[in-house]
Amino acid sequence: MSDVLISLIPIYGPWIIFGIVALESAGVPLPGETVLIAAALLAATTGQINIVVVVAAAAAGAIVGDGMGYMVGRRLGLPFLRRYGRYIRLDEDRLLIGRYLFFQYGNAVVFFGRFIAVLRMFAALLAGANCMPPSRFFFFNITGGVCWACLFGFGAYAVGGEIYKISGVLSVISLVLFIAAGYAFSIFIRRNEVTLRRRAEVVLSDHSCG
């Protein structure tokens, strides 16, 4: 699929970049980052597309796609988790704790999630489902999307073919760090579940998506 999408870049230019990145950001499993890098390399080696246009299209796609995911999460996410969460051992208490942790550290999740493949598809949905205030979400959504597009777009343009090796290493490091952080979080939550639930009840008592 990646090869097919990349082959469409010279034909549809920034529109294909915008569309793929936006759909991935909204939760569809598409290779948005790969398309961005390929377009930047095309700009560097052939000049068929301007690198500024590439970066702008990717940033716009990231921002719009995350906005779509956020709105879906606001309307469907939390009720869905409440209804089906028990099947993955996510009862009401643990859901409350999850909302509390996202409410406290959601800024980092939204911003840095843009740079991690798995989180990139779900961070906006989680932000909406966990009632992250729109102003905070869109600030970190926009800054994260712009930084991500500039880093990978201009980086690929400057480094050329070597970016594939660099991107591969960074992806592996990001994945290891993400797994380690998740494991540490799970241990922290298990050991402090009662305390966190009490804090969550206080912090989120007047906090809703309405």
N, C-alpha and C positions, 0 to 999 in steps of 0.2 A: 504493500500500500504506500509506503514511504516513497518508493521510486516513482510510482504513478503521480503522486501529489507533487513531487519535486519537478517532474517533467511538465507540469502545468504552469510553473512559475513564469517561464518566458512568454506564455500565451496570455495569462490573466493578470500577471504582475502583482501589484499590491493587494488586489482583491482576494486572491487565493491565500495569501499570507494572512490577511485580516480574518478571513473566514475560518481557516483551520485553527489558528490560535484562539479565536473567540469560542469555537465549539469545544476545543479542549478545555478551556478555562471554565466553561459551563458544565463540564462533567463528561463530555464525550471522549472516549479513548482514541485520540488522534495525535500524531507526532508534531505538535506545534513547534517545539524547540528545534527539531530536525529541519523543518521547513524554513524556520528563521535562519538557521546556520547555512543551509543550502542556498538560500536567496542572497545572503551576505557574500558567500563565496562566488556566486554568479556575478554579483556586482563588482567584486574585486578582480575577477579573471576575464570577464567578457564585456563589462560595461553595459549590458542589456537593460539593467535596472539600476537606479540610483540608490546608494546605500542609505541616504537620509529617508527616502521613500520607504525602504525596507524596514528600517527601525520604527518609523512613524506608524506604518501599517501594523507591525507586531505589537507595539505599545497600545494602539487603539483597540486591537483585537483582544488583548489581555484585559484591558479595562472594561470593555463592553461585555465580554464573556463572563468575567467575574461578577459584573453587575447582574447579569441574567441568573447566574447560579445563586447569588445572594437573594434575589427576589423569590426564586423557587424555594429556597431554604426558609425564608420568612413565612411563606404561605403553607408549605407542606412538610418541612423538615421535622419540626418538633412533634407535631401530632403523629407523624409516621413512626418516629422513634418511640414515642410513648405507647403506641399500639403494638409494635412488633419488636421492641427492644428486648422483651423477656426471652425471646428465642436465642439471643446472643448474650444472655446473662446481664442485660442492662436494665435493671429494675428502676423504679422511680427515684430511689435514693441516689443511685449511681448516675442517673441522668442529671439529677440536680447538681451533683458534684462536677460532672462534666461541663455543665453550663457555667458553673462558678469559675472553673479553671480557664475556660475559654474567655469568659467575661474579664478575668484578671489579666490574662496573657494573650488575648486575641490579636492585639496589634502585631506581635512578633509572628504569630501563626499566619496572618494574612500577608505580611510583607515577605517573610522568608519562605513561606510556602510556595511562592512564585518560582523559586530557584530549585525546588525539589519535585521530581516528576510525579510522585504519588500525591503529594499534597496539592500540587498545582491544579488537579482536577476536582478536589473536594474542599479546599479551604474556604471558598466562597459559600458553598452550600452549608458547611458547618457554621460559618459566621452568621448566616441568616437563620439557621435552625436554632442557634444558641442566642438569638436576639442581640447580636452586636449592634450598637447604635449606628445608624446609617452614616452619620458624619465621620465617625472614626473609621468605619469600614472603607468608605470611598477615599478617604485621605491615604490610608495605607495601601489600598488597592491601586490607586493612581501612582503613588511613589514607587511601589514594588513593581508594577508593570513597566513603568518608564525605565527604572534601573535595570531590570531584567533584559528588556529589549536593547538598551544601549550596551550593556555588558557583553551579551552574546552576539548582537548584531555588529557593532563596531569592532569587537574582539575578533570575530571571524573574518571580518574585512581586513583587519590589520595583520593577523597572523597567517591567514591563508589556509592551506591544506593541513597544517599542523593542528588546527583547532579541533579536528576529530579526535586526535590523541588526547589533547588537553581536556576536552569535554567528557571523554570516556573516563579519565581518571577522576575528574571532579564529580561525575555521577556516582562512581563507586564510593568515594569518600562521603558524599552527601547521604547515600543510602545507609552506610555503616553508622554515621552519626545519628541519622534519623531513627534507626532501629535501637541504638544504644539509649538515645533520649527517651524513646517510647518505653523501653524496659525499665529505665530508672523511674519514669513517671508512674508506671504500674506498681512498682514496689512502694513508692511514696504514698500513692493513693491507698493501697492495702493497709499500710501501717497507720495512716491518719484518716481513715474513712469517717469515723464518728466525728472527729473535730472538724473535718472539711464539710461534712453535712450541716453541722451547726452554723459554720460560717456562711455557707451557701444560703441557708434559710434566712439569715439576717441580710446579707448583701442583695439577694435576689427577691426579697419579699415584695418590693415595690417595682420590680423590673420585669417588664413584659414586652411583647412584640406589638402590642396594640397601638 
